[in-house]
Amino acid sequence: MSFVITTDCIYCGACIIECPHEAISKRTNKKRHLSKAKNIANDSLIYINYTKCDECVSLESPKCISICPMDAIKSSNRNFA
């Protein structure tokens, strides 16, 4: 199972700070991205490096999911409709 960051993400960076494996980071986007939540321009996207992520198996729940204020990180096997 992997995680994905949905379009609900407001690019706050909380998940980047909390990830114990440094598996989440910002990637510069060539086009400017408009954040829906704050309606501000943001030129970075947050992504998960799946080769580094161990889904926090030693913890009660994944740190990124528990810290996300927008509930924007989901299991990739879920339906996002």
Order of alpha helices (4+ residues) and beta strands (2+ residues): beta-alpha-beta-beta-alpha-beta
